[in-house]
Amino acid sequence: MTGANGFSVSGYGPERAGWTRVFARDAMARRLDWPILLAAIALSFIGSLLVFSATRNRTEINQGDPYYFLIRHAMNTGIGLALMIATIWLGHRTLRNAVPVLYGLSVLGILLVLTPLGSTVNGAHSWIVLGGGFSLQPSEFVKITIILGMAMLLAARVDAGDKPYPDHRTVLQALGLAAVPMLIVMLMPDLGSVMVMVIIVLGVLLASGASNRWVFGLLGAGAAGAIAVWQLHILDDYQIARFAAFANPELDPAGVGYNTNQARIAIGSGGLTGAGLFHGSQTTGQFVPEQQTDFVFTVAGEELGFVGAGLIIVLLGVVLWRACRIARDSSDLYGTVVAAGIVAWFAFQAFENVGMTLGIMPVTGLPLPFVSYGGTSMFAVWVAVGLLQSIKVQRPLSA
């Protein structure tokens, strides 16, 4: 008889069966993708040091406790690891059946943000304050449900053997599923999250085998939509100011351009090996705003230098490389699409976060995966790692 994880279990009595279960669990642990897991843990550990350096002297936000953010970052990482384990235990195929419920809950969450329960942080009305120093950003979980929902629709008939690739009707249904939460998030407005979701949609469509006409059509529609948004003055003033500062870095250096100018000064001062952990003058002097969240990479650039900042990029590259391997080796289209959506999410968000600190991308308020301080974003990326591990673990042994 074959067990749930593909291991042979013969009837040699309870003692033999007990040992078989032990070995089966051990074999499952061996089948985990350890490079992606260790790289993500290393990123979170480095992030804890950077967050501590950025906040230990900021009495106006750490409530007089230099370890305030460090403890919470460690707690967020621990909860994220627990969510990863729970995701592996449930399995991506079980979650496939729960997509309608998960999708409904995520849409409800972002709708609650638009009620009096929502709070505004840095111009984005995208948070729900829970009290006790904790808050929730439901749009982070929407990224996961868009990936799962679109994968479920696009892969359903292909995995069943009815179609070799998704037809136009299925693609329209998948795009409609993604459009609803994206429009709600746009109303907050949270332009950064919408940008990530757009990249996720494109990545999912490419991995599903849908016609390239859909991809080119969406790119064209996106360009036309961006022009329309700008011409119709839909963006808030702070968002327009950020794009203006990106186009002209010397514009208002003491105002809207202050963040990016200070970020580049911090990174540029680090040189090859940096000033040393906890010894960065820009960080210690508190010149870079939001340094524990949006601009955490500046701490690495200043205090760890090119070597330390490069290590973070290498570790993120390991995560993306292994995720691409998991997508390639998946035994069904559903697993491939889910993994590809996560790759698109992580790759764009990491590029945007690092890019805005270097001045090559506009400031959008996106965290650096695994590194930046933030509970909801940390939970979401570890759930994504759990999905990747589940795809890897539940692949047939012969694959």
C-alpha positions in Angstrom: 0.0 0.0 0.0 1.3 3.5 -0.8 1.0 6.3 1.7 -0.2 9.9 1.1 3.3 11.1 0.3 4.2 8.3 -2.1 5.9 5.9 0.3 5.3 2.2 0.3 3.7 0.9 3.5 3.4 -2.9 3.8 1.5 -4.8 6.5 4.3 -5.9 8.9 2.6 -5.0 12.1 2.3 -1.8 14.1 6.0 -1.6 15.0 7.1 -1.7 11.3 4.3 0.8 10.4 5.5 3.1 13.1 9.0 3.1 11.8 7.7 3.6 8.3 5.9 6.8 9.3 9.1 8.1 11.0 11.1 7.4 7.9 8.4 8.9 5.7 8.4 12.2 7.7 12.2 12.2 7.5 12.1 11.7 3.8 9.7 14.5 3.4 12.1 16.8 5.3 14.8 15.7 2.9 12.6 16.6 0.0 12.2 20.2 1.1 14.1 22.8 -0.9 16.7 23.6 1.7 18.6 26.3 -0.4 15.4 28.5 -0.6 14.6 27.9 3.0 18.1 28.7 4.3 18.4 31.7 2.0 15.0 33.1 3.3 16.0 32.5 6.9 19.4 34.2 6.3 17.6 37.2 4.8 15.3 37.5 7.8 18.2 37.3 10.2 20.1 40.0 8.3 16.9 42.0 8.2 16.6 41.8 12.0 20.1 43.3 12.4 19.4 46.1 9.9 16.0 46.9 11.6 17.7 47.0 15.0 20.4 49.3 13.7 17.8 51.6 12.1 15.5 51.9 15.1 17.6 51.4 18.3 18.1 55.2 18.6 14.8 56.4 17.3 13.0 57.1 20.6 10.1 58.8 18.9 9.0 55.5 17.4 10.5 52.7 19.6 8.7 53.9 22.8 12.0 54.2 24.6 13.0 50.6 24.1 15.9 50.1 21.7 14.8 46.4 21.2 11.2 47.2 20.4 11.4 46.7 16.7 14.0 43.9 16.9 11.7 41.8 19.1 8.7 42.4 16.9 10.7 41.6 13.8 11.8 38.3 15.4 8.1 37.6 16.4 6.9 38.3 12.8 9.6 36.0 11.4 8.6 33.2 13.9 4.9 33.6 13.0 5.9 33.6 9.3 7.8 30.3 9.7 4.8 28.8 11.5 2.5 29.9 8.6 5.0 28.3 6.2 4.8 25.0 8.1 1.0 25.1 8.2 0.9 25.8 4.4 3.2 22.8 3.7 1.0 20.7 6.0 -2.2 21.7 4.2 -0.6 21.5 0.8 -1.1 23.8 -2.2 -3.6 21.3 -3.7 -5.8 21.5 -0.6 -5.6 25.3 -0.7 -6.7 25.0 -4.4 -10.0 23.8 -3.2 -10.2 26.6 -0.6 -9.5 29.4 -3.2 -13.2 30.7 -3.3 -13.1 31.2 0.5 -9.6 32.7 0.6 -10.5 35.0 -2.2 -13.6 36.2 -0.5 -11.8 36.8 2.8 -9.1 38.8 1.1 -11.5 41.0 -0.8 -13.5 41.5 2.4 -10.2 42.5 4.1 -9.4 45.2 1.6 -13.0 46.5 1.6 -12.7 46.9 5.4 -9.8 49.2 4.8 -12.1 51.6 3.0 -14.4 51.8 6.1 -13.7 53.8 9.3 -11.6 50.8 10.4 -8.9 51.7 7.9 -5.9 53.9 8.7 -3.6 56.0 6.6 0.2 55.5 6.7 2.5 57.5 4.5 -0.3 58.7 2.3 -1.7 55.2 1.6 -5.0 54.3 3.3 -4.3 50.6 3.3 -4.0 49.6 6.9 -6.2 48.3 9.7 -4.8 49.1 13.2 -5.2 46.3 15.6 -3.8 48.0 18.7 -0.8 47.2 20.8 1.5 48.5 18.1 0.3 46.0 15.6 -1.5 46.6 12.3 -2.6 44.7 9.2 -2.2 45.4 5.5 -4.8 43.1 3.8 -3.4 43.9 0.3 -0.4 41.7 1.0 -2.6 38.6 1.3 -4.4 39.6 -2.0 -1.2 38.9 -3.8 -1.4 35.3 -2.7 -5.1 34.9 -3.5 -4.6 36.4 -7.0 -1.9 33.8 -7.7 -3.9 30.9 -6.3 -7.2 32.0 -8.0 -5.7 32.6 -11.4 -3.7 29.4 -11.3 -6.9 27.5 -10.3 -8.8 28.8 -13.3 -6.0 28.7 -15.9 -4.9 25.2 -15.0 -8.3 23.5 -14.4 -9.0 22.2 -17.9 -5.3 21.8 -18.8 -4.5 19.5 -15.8 -7.7 17.6 -16.5 -6.5 16.9 -20.0 -9.3 18.7 -21.8 -7.1 21.5 -23.3 -3.4 21.9 -24.1 -3.5 25.5 -22.9 -6.0 28.0 -21.4 -8.6 29.2 -23.9 -9.7 32.9 -24.3 -12.7 32.5 -22.1 -10.7 31.1 -19.2 -8.1 33.9 -19.5 -10.9 36.5 -19.3 -12.3 34.8 -16.2 -8.8 34.8 -14.6 -8.3 38.5 -15.5 -11.7 39.4 -14.0 -10.8 37.6 -10.8 -7.6 39.7 -10.5 -9.2 42.9 -11.6 -11.7 43.2 -8.7 -9.2 43.4 -5.8 -6.8 45.5 -7.9 -9.5 48.1 -8.4 -10.3 48.2 -4.7 -6.6 48.5 -3.8 -6.3 51.3 -6.3 -9.0 53.2 -4.5 -7.0 53.3 -1.2 -4.7 54.4 -3.1 -1.8 51.9 -2.9 -0.1 52.2 -6.2 2.9 50.1 -5.2 0.8 47.0 -4.4 -1.2 47.5 -7.7 2.1 47.5 -9.6 3.1 44.2 -8.0 -0.3 42.7 -8.8 0.0 43.7 -12.4 3.4 42.0 -12.7 2.0 38.9 -11.0 -0.8 38.7 -13.5 1.7 39.0 -16.4 3.9 36.3 -14.9 1.0 34.0 -14.3 -0.3 34.4 -17.9 3.2 33.7 -19.3 3.6 30.6 -17.3 0.1 29.2 -18.1 0.8 29.0 -21.8 -1.9 31.6 -22.6 -1.7 33.3 -26.0 1.0 36.0 -26.1 -1.6 38.3 -27.5 -3.0 38.6 -24.0 0.3 39.6 -22.6 1.0 42.2 -25.3 -2.6 43.4 -25.1 -2.3 43.9 -21.3 1.0 45.8 -21.7 -0.7 48.1 -24.2 -3.8 48.5 -22.0 -1.5 49.2 -19.0 0.4 52.0 -20.9 -2.9 53.6 -22.0 -4.3 53.3 -18.5 -1.2 55.0 -17.0 -1.5 57.9 -19.4 -5.2 58.2 -18.6 -4.6 58.2 -14.9 -2.0 60.9 -15.3 -4.1 63.0 -17.6 -7.3 62.7 -15.5 -5.4 63.6 -12.3 -6.5 60.5 -10.5 -3.3 60.2 -8.6 -3.0 61.9 -5.2 -0.7 64.8 -4.8 1.9 62.8 -2.8 2.1 60.2 -5.6 2.6 62.8 -8.3 5.3 64.4 -6.2 7.1 61.1 -5.9 7.1 60.6 -9.7 8.3 64.2 -10.2 11.1 63.7 -7.8 12.1 60.4 -9.6 12.2 62.2 -12.9 14.2 65.1 -11.5 16.2 64.1 -8.4 17.2 67.8 -7.7 13.6 68.8 -7.4 12.8 69.9 -3.8 15.7 68.1 -2.2 14.5 69.2 1.3 11.0 68.1 0.6 9.7 65.3 -1.7 13.2 64.5 -2.9 14.6 64.2 0.6 14.1 60.5 1.1 15.8 59.4 -2.1 18.7 61.9 -1.8 19.5 60.7 1.8 19.2 57.1 0.7 21.8 57.6 -2.0 24.1 59.4 0.4 23.8 56.5 2.8 24.5 53.8 0.2 27.3 55.8 -1.4 29.1 56.4 1.9 29.4 52.6 2.5 32.1 51.9 0.0 33.2 48.3 -0.4 32.9 47.0 3.2 30.8 49.7 4.9 31.2 51.7 8.0 30.5 48.7 10.2 27.3 47.4 11.7 25.7 50.0 14.0 28.3 52.6 13.0 26.7 54.3 9.9 26.5 58.0 10.3 23.4 58.4 8.2 21.6 55.6 10.1 22.8 56.7 13.5 22.0 60.3 12.7 18.4 59.3 11.6 18.7 61.1 8.3 16.8 58.5 6.2 13.1 58.3 6.9 11.2 54.9 7.1 14.6 53.2 7.2 13.3 50.1 9.0 10.7 49.5 6.3 10.9 51.0 2.8 14.6 52.0 3.0 16.1 49.2 5.0 18.5 48.5 2.1 20.2 51.8 2.8 21.3 50.4 6.2 23.0 47.5 4.5 24.6 49.8 1.9 26.0 52.1 4.5 27.0 49.7 7.3 27.8 46.5 5.4 29.0 48.2 2.1 28.9 46.7 -1.4 29.8 43.3 0.0 26.9 43.2 2.5 24.4 44.7 0.1 25.5 42.3 -2.6 25.0 39.4 -0.2 21.4 40.4 0.2 20.9 40.5 -3.6 22.7 37.1 -3.9 20.4 35.5 -1.3 17.3 36.9 -3.0 18.7 35.5 -6.3 19.0 32.1 -4.6 15.3 32.3 -3.6 14.3 33.2 -7.2 16.5 30.6 -8.8 15.1 27.8 -6.6 11.6 29.0 -7.2 12.1 28.9 -10.9 13.4 25.3 -10.6 10.3 24.4 -8.6 8.1 26.0 -11.3 10.0 24.1 -14.0 9.8 20.7 -12.3 6.2 20.9 -11.1 4.2 17.8 -12.2 1.1 19.9 -13.1 0.3 23.3 -14.6 -1.3 24.5 -11.4 1.9 24.1 -9.4 3.9 25.7 -12.3 1.6 28.8 -12.4 1.6 29.2 -8.6 5.4 29.1 -8.4 5.8 31.4 -11.4 3.4 34.0 -9.9 5.5 33.9 -6.7 8.7 34.4 -8.8 7.2 37.4 -10.5 6.0 38.9 -7.2 9.4 38.5 -5.4 11.5 39.6 -8.3 9.6 42.8 -9.1 9.1 43.8 -5.4 12.8 43.3 -4.7 13.9 45.2 -7.8 11.5 48.0 -7.0 12.6 48.3 -3.4 16.4 48.2 -4.1 15.8 50.4 -7.2 14.1 53.2 -5.3 16.9 53.4 -2.8 19.4 53.7 -5.7 17.2 56.3 -7.5 16.5 54.1 -10.6 12.9 53.5 -9.6 10.2 55.7 -8.2 9.4 55.6 -4.5 6.3 53.3 -4.0 6.6 52.1 -0.4 7.1 48.5 -1.2 9.1 46.4 1.5 12.1 44.3 0.7 11.0 40.7 1.0 12.1 38.9 4.2 14.3 41.9 5.2 12.0 44.9 5.8 10.1 45.4 9.1 6.4 44.6 8.7 4.2 41.9 10.0 1.7 41.4 7.2 4.4 41.5 4.5 6.5 39.0 6.4 3.6 36.6 6.9 2.7 36.8 3.2 6.2 36.0 1.9 6.6 33.0 4.2 3.2 31.7 3.2 4.6 32.0 -0.4 7.6 30.0 0.6 5.3 27.4 2.1 3.5 27.1 -1.2 6.8 26.6 -3.1 7.8 23.9 -0.6 4.5 22.2 -1.0 4.8 22.1 -4.7 8.3 20.6 -4.3 7.4 18.1 -1.6 4.2 16.8 -3.3 5.8 16.3 -6.6 5.9 12.5 -7.5 9.2 10.9 -6.3 10.1 10.0 -9.9 10.0 13.7 -10.9 
